[in-house]
Amino acid sequence: MSSRTKSERKLAWLLCAPAVIVMLAVTAYPILYAFVLSLQKLDLRFPEQTEFIGLANYGTVLSAELWWLDVWNTVVIMVISVAIELVLGMLIALVMHRAIFGRGAVRTVVLIPYGIITVVAAFAWQFAFASETGFVDNLPLIADEKNWFGGHISSLAVIIMAEIWKTTPFMALLLLAGLVTIPDELYEAARVDGASAWQRFVKITLPLMKPAILVAVLFRTLEASRVFDSIFIMTRGAQNTESVSILGFNQLINRLNLGLGSAISVLIFVGVVLIAFVFIKGFGVKVEEGRPGG
Amino acid sequence: MKVGAREYSLWTIAIALVLIFALVPVLWLLSISLKPASEVADGRIIPSTFSLENYKSLFEGGWSASPFLHPLVNSIAIALITTVIAIVLASFTAYAIARLEFPGKRIILAGALAIAMFPPISTVGPLFDMWRAFGIYDTYLGLIIPYLTFSLPLAVYVLVAFFREIPWDLEQAAQVDGATPWQAFRKVILPLAAPGVFTAAILVFIFCWNDFVYAISLTSSDNSRTVPAALAFFTGESTFTEPTGSIAAAAIVVTIPIIVFVLIFQRRIVSGLTAGAVKG
């Protein structure tokens, strides 16, 4: 190895080291620490009772009905919101790409939900649906005085709407990035051959956009699996709308039960790894073509 | 190609729907924030009387008593400090990845991506415990560290995508033409890199500005509580008044700058969010 290559490598590592250390300091180390905590009976309200109890906390969590209810809620929110976002995001991406006027305006306005604090978006939707302040009840076709936050399904529906509103723009922009890479000539050729707009979409756009779609869906699915802010603001888990993240937070921060809470943290981490694994191995998502979400 | 009237009206409808979709919740918040307390519950989309009392209540009592000023300053300070540090660290890393040959390049990129997928809630418990032991629970530093961790992958990816586009040969060309290395960097490379750096900075800022999980888990007082956390714990002026109006006003105050930002830097943000999304 020439000394020039050597010094180049050294410089590269020096430049990367600070960022790598900061990234590992708050992920690799804490998740290992969480694993250690999860093997203990550890309640900060009764620190003198701390003891090593092996995997007992995992047994407690996995045999609790609440855990499985929360897993179910999280999966429902994740699947429905990502599915609707994909369709809406694709429509908005097509408008941004193909509209014969007003593209700039649409691109700008669509960024507003992206820039808004999730907590603020959650309040906006909560106020719109709450029976005291809401205007939704006054809209035509809506049953008068419906108590949206009084039932399980309707509460979940409002939470999902807020999630969709906030994150569809990001999905649309990722899809737009894939859309612009498709050469126009393909569409022209198909048009000459007499393909309808729908055929062109199904036969050209969708197949060529598959990598972009999979990456967007993977990142949004992982993000949706963390759903926390909207639920915390709108229901705090009432009407059985708790997600696994809310459950973990309640155990860790409200009840100060670090042992049990850490077991939940580790299980959530394992769940995320599983989702990523299924996407990468199962659907062949080329993650190196992906990028972190914003 | 001539545009038919039918096509024109279809696009008008499509664009109008997108605009309504994006704007209605914001307008609704604005409407509530402008209603006097007696009319918050009237369900009208346009307030019958306009009042600024909700906005006044946010700042009432000045620095010592206002429920909103401390969180606002905390949010701005924490997001700005994090942005500056993240951009400096990410620029080093992105420069190395875009410009230098070294083993481990792919591992760093893959690792950054893995961290972007990492569930923050899984680190909340350990950090809560560690921060109290280190004495940085409920401090700026306690929030800045996790924000750095989770914004660095985003910043690195955006900057690598931008840096790869820079024609670095120009730097040598400038030096051949007699510029010093510093001049070459300042006059040639810096102007080319600035848009990417700026874009990454906007995205990091928005990320920190938005966080809620860490903000409620690692803070307990006005010392470091940021706006999203403060909003969640807002209380009315008395036990009998709902804080709806004040929350709406606070929400508008923190949203307006973002909207202005987005309006001015729309192009930058779009290119940043889509940079490297798919290899062209």
Contacts between the chains, C-beta under 8 A, distances in Angstrom:
chain1	res1	chain2	res2	distance
A	5	B	101	7.3
A	8	B	100	5.3
A	8	B	101	6.3
A	8	B	102	6.6
A	9	B	100	7.7
A	9	B	101	7.7
A	9	B	102	4.4
A	9	B	103	7.3
A	11	B	96	7.2
A	11	B	100	6.5
A	12	B	96	4.2
A	12	B	100	4.2
A	12	B	101	7.8
A	12	B	102	3.8
A	12	B	105	7.7
A	13	B	96	7.9
A	13	B	102	6.7
A	13	B	104	7.4
A	15	B	92	4.0
A	15	B	93	6.1
A	15	B	95	6.2
A	15	B	96	4.0
A	15	B	100	7.7
A	16	B	92	7.0
A	16	B	93	4.8
A	16	B	96	5.2
A	16	B	97	7.6
A	16	B	104	7.8
A	16	B	108	5.7
A	18	B	89	4.9
A	18	B	92	6.7
A	18	B	93	8.0
A	19	B	89	4.3
A	19	B	90	6.1
A	19	B	92	6.8
A	19	B	93	4.3
A	19	B	152	5.3
A	19	B	156	6.6
A	20	B	93	7.6
A	20	B	108	6.4
A	20	B	111	7.4
A	22	B	89	6.6
A	22	B	145	7.4
A	22	B	148	5.1
A	22	B	149	5.7
A	22	B	152	6.3
A	23	B	111	7.0
A	23	B	112	6.7
A	23	B	115	5.2
A	23	B	149	5.4
A	23	B	152	5.4
A	23	B	153	7.0
A	25	B	145	7.2
A	25	B	149	6.8
A	26	B	123	6.0
A	26	B	127	7.0
A	26	B	145	6.0
A	26	B	146	5.0
A	26	B	148	7.7
A	26	B	149	3.7
A	26	B	150	7.6
A	27	B	115	5.4
A	27	B	118	5.2
A	27	B	123	6.6
A	27	B	149	6.2
A	29	B	126	7.8
A	30	B	122	7.5
A	30	B	123	4.1
A	30	B	126	3.8
A	30	B	127	5.9
A	30	B	130	7.3
A	31	B	118	8.0
A	31	B	122	6.0
A	31	B	123	6.7
A	31	B	126	7.6
A	33	B	126	4.1
A	33	B	129	7.7
A	33	B	130	7.2
A	34	B	122	6.2
A	34	B	123	7.2
A	34	B	125	5.8
A	34	B	126	4.9
A	37	B	125	6.5
A	37	B	126	6.7
A	37	B	129	7.2
A	88	B	21	7.9
A	91	B	14	7.8
A	92	B	18	5.7
A	95	B	11	7.7
A	95	B	14	5.1
A	95	B	15	6.4
A	95	B	18	5.8
A	99	B	11	5.1
A	99	B	14	6.9
A	99	B	15	6.1
A	100	B	3	5.7
A	100	B	7	6.9
A	100	B	8	7.1
A	100	B	11	5.6
A	101	B	11	6.8
A	101	B	15	7.9
A	102	B	11	7.4
A	102	B	15	4.7
A	104	B	266	7.4
A	105	B	15	7.2
A	105	B	19	7.4
A	106	B	15	5.8
A	106	B	18	5.3
A	106	B	19	7.3
A	107	B	266	6.0
A	107	B	270	5.9
A	108	B	262	6.5
A	108	B	263	6.0
A	108	B	266	4.4
A	109	B	18	7.0
A	109	B	19	5.5
A	109	B	22	4.7
A	109	B	23	6.5
A	110	B	18	6.5
A	110	B	22	5.5
A	111	B	262	4.5
A	111	B	266	6.2
A	111	B	269	5.9
A	111	B	270	7.3
A	112	B	22	5.3
A	112	B	23	6.9
A	112	B	26	6.5
A	112	B	258	7.8
A	112	B	259	5.8
A	112	B	262	6.1
A	113	B	22	5.7
A	113	B	25	7.9
A	114	B	206	7.7
A	114	B	262	7.8
A	114	B	269	7.9
A	114	B	273	7.9
A	115	B	206	5.8
A	115	B	255	7.9
A	115	B	258	4.0
A	115	B	259	6.9
A	115	B	261	6.8
A	115	B	262	4.9
A	116	B	26	7.3
A	116	B	255	5.6
A	116	B	258	6.4
A	117	B	209	6.5
A	117	B	210	5.1
A	117	B	212	7.8
A	117	B	227	7.1
A	117	B	228	5.3
A	117	B	251	7.8
A	117	B	254	6.3
A	117	B	255	7.4
A	117	B	258	8.0
A	118	B	210	5.8
A	118	B	212	6.3
A	118	B	228	7.5
A	119	B	212	5.3
A	119	B	228	4.0
A	119	B	231	5.6
A	119	B	232	6.3
A	120	B	29	7.4
A	120	B	228	7.6
A	120	B	231	7.2
A	120	B	251	4.3
A	120	B	254	6.7
A	120	B	255	6.0
A	121	B	25	6.6
A	123	B	29	7.2
A	123	B	231	6.9
A	123	B	247	5.7
A	123	B	248	7.3
A	123	B	251	5.7
A	124	B	25	3.9
A	124	B	26	6.9
A	124	B	28	6.0
A	124	B	29	4.8
A	124	B	251	7.0
A	125	B	25	6.2
A	127	B	28	6.8
A	127	B	29	7.1
A	127	B	32	5.8
A	127	B	244	6.4
A	127	B	248	6.8
A	128	B	25	6.7
A	128	B	28	5.4
A	132	B	40	7.7
A	132	B	41	4.9
A	132	B	242	7.2
A	132	B	244	7.7
A	133	B	32	6.4
A	133	B	40	5.8
A	133	B	41	5.7
A	133	B	43	7.3
A	133	B	244	5.6
A	134	B	43	6.3
A	135	B	28	6.7
A	135	B	43	5.2
A	135	B	44	7.3
A	135	B	45	5.4
A	137	B	43	6.8
A	138	B	43	4.9
A	165	B	21	7.4
A	165	B	25	6.4
A	168	B	21	7.9
A	169	B	22	7.4
A	170	B	273	6.8
A	173	B	270	6.1
A	173	B	273	4.7
A	173	B	274	5.6
A	173	B	277	7.9
A	174	B	273	7.4
A	174	B	274	6.8
A	174	B	277	5.2
A	176	B	270	7.9
A	176	B	274	6.5
A	177	B	273	8.0
A	177	B	274	3.6
A	177	B	277	4.0
A	177	B	278	5.4
A	178	B	277	7.3
A	178	B	278	5.0
A	181	B	278	6.2
A	181	B	280	5.2
A	211	B	278	6.3
A	212	B	277	6.9
A	212	B	278	4.7
A	215	B	277	7.2
A	215	B	278	7.1
A	216	B	277	8.0
A	219	B	116	7.7
A	219	B	117	7.6
A	222	B	117	5.0
A	222	B	119	7.9
A	225	B	119	7.3
A	226	B	119	5.4
A	226	B	120	6.9
A	226	B	121	6.5
A	226	B	213	8.0
A	228	B	121	6.7
A	228	B	212	6.9
A	228	B	213	5.6
A	229	B	212	4.4
A	229	B	213	7.4
A	229	B	228	7.5
A	232	B	212	7.2
A	232	B	216	7.7
A	232	B	232	6.6
A	233	B	232	6.2
A	244	B	121	8.0
A	245	B	119	7.4
A	245	B	121	4.4
A	245	B	213	7.4
A	248	B	121	5.0
A	248	B	122	7.6
A	248	B	124	7.2
A	248	B	125	7.5
A	249	B	121	6.5
A	249	B	124	6.8
A	249	B	213	7.4
A	249	B	216	7.9
A	249	B	217	6.8
A	252	B	124	5.8
A	252	B	125	4.2
A	252	B	128	6.4
A	252	B	217	7.4
A	253	B	124	7.1
A	253	B	128	6.6
A	253	B	216	7.4
A	253	B	217	5.2
A	258	B	125	5.6
A	258	B	128	7.9
A	258	B	129	6.2
A	261	B	125	5.0
A	262	B	125	4.9
A	262	B	126	7.3
A	265	B	121	6.4
A	265	B	122	4.1
A	265	B	123	7.5
A	265	B	124	7.2
A	265	B	125	5.5
A	265	B	126	7.9
A	266	B	122	6.9
A	268	B	119	5.2
A	268	B	121	6.1
A	268	B	122	5.4
A	269	B	118	7.7
A	269	B	119	6.0
A	269	B	122	4.4
A	272	B	117	6.3
A	272	B	118	7.2
A	272	B	119	5.1
A	272	B	122	8.0
A	276	B	117	5.7
A	287	B	110	7.5
A	287	B	113	6.0
A	288	B	106	7.8
A	288	B	109	7.2
A	288	B	110	7.2
A	288	B	113	7.9
A	289	B	278	5.9
A	289	B	279	5.6
A	290	B	113	6.5
A	290	B	277	7.5
A	291	B	113	7.4
A	291	B	116	7.9
A	291	B	154	8.0
A	291	B	157	4.5
A	291	B	158	7.9
A	291	B	161	7.8
A	291	B	275	7.5
A	291	B	276	4.9
A	291	B	277	5.6
A	292	B	112	6.8
A	292	B	113	6.3
A	292	B	115	7.8
A	292	B	116	3.1
A	292	B	153	4.2
A	292	B	154	4.6
A	292	B	157	5.5
A	293	B	116	6.4
A	293	B	154	7.6
A	294	B	154	5.9
A	294	B	203	5.1
A	294	B	206	6.9
A	294	B	207	6.4
A	294	B	272	7.9
A	294	B	273	5.8
